[in-house]
């Protein structure tokens, strides 16, 4: 098991971020973490990344605390937090200097595949920056990728490029947790679907099982969350 | 080591404009000092020394702003990227600190160089030992006594405040620290003052009186009060220790902080 949440609750003051959540994430799955705004998607990914600590319960990644294993987790946050002066070459220096598992050749390939221009991020569009951040995340050789809204605010063609890259780069000994609002576009990618509602898991099902019931992920999303 | 060097490079890329502007400002101060004209040598020295102290104070302020820009990083989320990187909080803090210290060292050595130039412009020719004391020992003594702990304090303050960003209550630790620090410093300073000169002091500028008396204008200057400057060691070591303790706490908070 790559990661586990054992009865995890995360509160922000009196508000629920996540409530009584018990989940396990084995390797070999692309998990769609879906839900409306404020449903707890980002909170779950941040807990797994070690950016947040649970109020109650236990988060385990690679058998230990997330922060202790942070070097083995590929996390792409929801915030576009790149330094404005960074060019793709600077990002390569940054990543290869800090992460032993960063593959510079793979990174450059991804930059080409994702059509990322070689200029400063402040001169890039939101889509270009998003693609560059994804290239930085995917160029690491880790077993657990936590991708928080990599498609948010990105144009259709860029979204297609990102999804194509995710399919291309994924290996069966890895797990990807992908949170997105672009359910229809990403659903073909998912092996498993987690639907969150107000911090609780409303549905945890295999995408294949949904399809065998004649349901699309979008239909399940509407049924459970509406 | 590679990770530390990468963070140092990152710090350079983040802050080189600040560093370059500060060091470049030495040219401005040199120009300003050159513009000072007064018929009386003592008055001229006084104005120039005042300008130099102002330059030192302004430089210290700029350095504090440079090292304390963590809050803008938390707002933009870059702190989040850095928190997830493998190096520990201590390494991040050390890299940030070292860059600021390097800029500070160059700047204050420059200030020391300008002091030497001021003294030289009066016709007084200092020997090599006295120049080294003026350009190296004095700036580093002042750095150790004031700026090194001040930079540590600023870094600790901003990390402490940023640690509470997520709950929106960063102003509470900020206020507590800003209000509490003078009391702690007062108590600590009293203690350092109390133990000063327990160890042998450092004697500086012992030859200055003789040098002044060898100049053509010696008759105009009353050198009876010019004696060697004896600097106590204890305050320097005490403040350096305080700086290290603050950096360790800052690193520990970085370790613990939530994104």
Interface residues (C-beta under 8 A of the other chain):
Chain A: X12 X13 X46 X49 X50 X51 X52 X53 X70 X71 X73 X75 X77 X79 X80 X81 X82 X83 X85 X90 X93 X94 X97 X98 X99 X100
Chain B: X2 X3 X5 X6 X7 X9 X10 X13 X14 X76 X77 X78 X80 X81 X83 X84 X85 X86 X87 X166 X167 X258 X259
